[in-house]
């Protein structure tokens, strides 16, 4: 099978403890009130659970998908794998990573590794709109955690 892999990665420093960032990140019911990228999410942030996510990057109508949680380590990492239709077309492994930084703050990383046949065709749009969505979400999470 011919496939490609590309990764988007964004970082932001948040002046709040890891526990606060994790609590906000896993309070899925509140996403609609603050999150400009992931407009809604339901399910349990537990390994093996399937989520229902409505993602709407800037300039997009949005899409609902059903990723499976690969890792949920409190105060450290939430990771899931989503697919477009069938495996190998375009698979996205999304990661939210919370790392301690100086002075009780954290570095929050949001990243996604895209693999599949359609990655080369969709990359330009993914790189622009999805990256912008990651940055908007990171900034909104920072405001909420620090407020």
C-alpha positions as CSV (number, residue, x, y, z in Angstrom):
1,X,0.0,0.0,0.0
2,X,1.3,3.5,-0.9
3,X,0.8,5.9,2.0
4,X,2.2,9.0,3.3
5,X,2.8,10.4,6.8
6,X,2.8,14.0,8.0
7,X,2.6,15.6,11.4
8,X,1.2,18.9,12.8
9,X,2.5,20.0,16.2
10,X,1.8,23.1,18.2
11,X,2.9,24.2,21.7
12,X,1.8,26.8,24.2
13,X,3.0,27.7,27.8
14,X,0.2,27.7,30.3
15,X,0.7,29.3,33.7
16,X,-1.4,26.7,35.6
17,X,-0.8,23.3,37.2
18,X,-1.0,20.2,35.1
19,X,-4.0,19.0,37.2
20,X,-6.0,22.1,36.1
21,X,-5.2,21.7,32.4
22,X,-6.1,18.0,32.6
23,X,-9.4,18.8,34.3
24,X,-10.4,21.3,31.6
25,X,-9.1,19.0,28.8
26,X,-11.2,16.1,30.0
27,X,-14.4,18.1,30.9
28,X,-15.9,17.2,27.5
29,X,-19.4,18.5,28.4
30,X,-17.9,22.1,28.6
31,X,-16.1,22.0,25.2
32,X,-19.0,23.8,23.4
33,X,-18.6,26.8,25.7
34,X,-14.9,27.4,25.2
35,X,-13.3,25.3,22.4
36,X,-13.2,26.9,19.0
37,X,-11.9,23.7,17.3
38,X,-13.6,20.7,19.0
39,X,-17.1,22.0,19.2
40,X,-18.4,18.9,21.0
41,X,-17.1,15.7,22.3
42,X,-18.7,12.8,24.2
43,X,-17.5,9.6,25.7
44,X,-15.1,8.7,28.4
45,X,-11.4,9.8,28.4
46,X,-10.3,6.2,29.1
47,X,-8.1,3.8,27.1
48,X,-10.2,1.7,24.7
49,X,-13.3,3.9,24.8
50,X,-14.8,5.3,21.7
51,X,-15.5,9.0,21.6
52,X,-17.8,11.1,19.4
53,X,-16.0,14.2,18.3
54,X,-17.3,17.1,16.2
55,X,-14.2,19.0,14.9
56,X,-14.6,22.3,13.0
57,X,-11.3,23.8,11.9
58,X,-11.5,27.5,10.6
59,X,-12.9,27.7,7.2
60,X,-14.6,24.2,7.5
61,X,-18.1,22.9,7.8
62,X,-16.8,20.4,10.3
63,X,-16.9,16.7,10.7
64,X,-18.0,14.2,13.2
65,X,-15.8,11.2,13.8
66,X,-15.5,8.3,16.3
67,X,-11.9,7.9,17.5
68,X,-10.7,5.3,20.0
69,X,-8.8,6.5,23.1
70,X,-5.3,5.0,22.9
71,X,-3.9,6.6,26.1
72,X,-5.4,8.6,29.0
73,X,-2.8,9.4,31.6
74,X,-4.1,12.0,34.1
75,X,-2.2,15.2,34.1
76,X,0.1,14.0,31.3
77,X,-1.5,12.8,28.0
78,X,-4.7,12.1,26.1
79,X,-4.3,10.3,22.8
80,X,-6.8,9.0,20.3
81,X,-6.9,7.4,16.8
82,X,-9.5,8.5,14.3
83,X,-10.1,7.3,10.8
84,X,-11.7,8.7,7.6
85,X,-14.1,5.9,6.5
86,X,-11.7,2.9,6.3
87,X,-8.2,2.3,7.7
88,X,-5.4,3.5,5.5
89,X,-7.4,6.2,3.7
90,X,-6.5,8.9,6.3
91,X,-5.8,7.9,9.9
92,X,-5.1,10.6,12.5
93,X,-3.4,10.0,15.8
94,X,-4.2,13.0,17.9
95,X,-2.2,13.9,21.1
96,X,-2.6,16.3,23.9
97,X,0.5,16.4,26.0
98,X,0.9,18.2,29.3
99,X,4.6,18.6,30.5
100,X,5.7,20.4,33.6
101,X,7.7,23.6,33.1
102,X,9.3,26.1,35.4
103,X,7.4,27.9,38.1
104,X,4.4,25.6,38.2
105,X,3.4,26.2,34.6
106,X,3.1,23.6,31.9
107,X,3.9,23.2,28.2
108,X,0.8,22.1,26.4
109,X,1.4,20.3,23.1
110,X,-1.3,19.5,20.6
111,X,-0.2,17.3,17.7
112,X,-1.6,14.9,15.1
113,X,0.2,12.4,12.9
114,X,-1.7,11.8,9.7
115,X,-1.1,8.6,7.7
116,X,-2.8,7.2,4.6
117,X,-3.4,7.4,0.9
118,X,-5.2,10.8,1.0
119,X,-2.6,12.6,3.1
120,X,-0.7,14.1,0.1
121,X,-4.0,15.2,-1.5
122,X,-5.4,16.8,1.7
123,X,-2.2,18.0,3.3
124,X,-2.3,21.7,2.2
125,X,-5.7,22.1,3.7
126,X,-4.9,20.1,6.8
127,X,-1.7,22.1,7.4
128,X,-3.3,25.5,7.1
129,X,-6.8,25.0,8.6
130,X,-6.1,22.3,11.2
131,X,-2.9,24.0,12.4
132,X,-4.8,27.3,12.9
133,X,-7.5,25.3,14.7
134,X,-4.9,23.8,17.1
135,X,-3.5,27.2,17.8
136,X,-6.9,28.7,18.5
137,X,-7.8,25.8,20.8
138,X,-4.4,26.1,22.6
139,X,-5.0,29.8,23.2
140,X,-8.5,29.3,24.5
141,X,-7.4,26.5,26.9
142,X,-4.6,28.9,28.2
143,X,-7.1,31.7,28.8
144,X,-9.5,29.3,30.6
145,X,-6.8,27.6,32.7
146,X,-5.1,30.9,33.7
147,X,-8.4,32.7,34.4
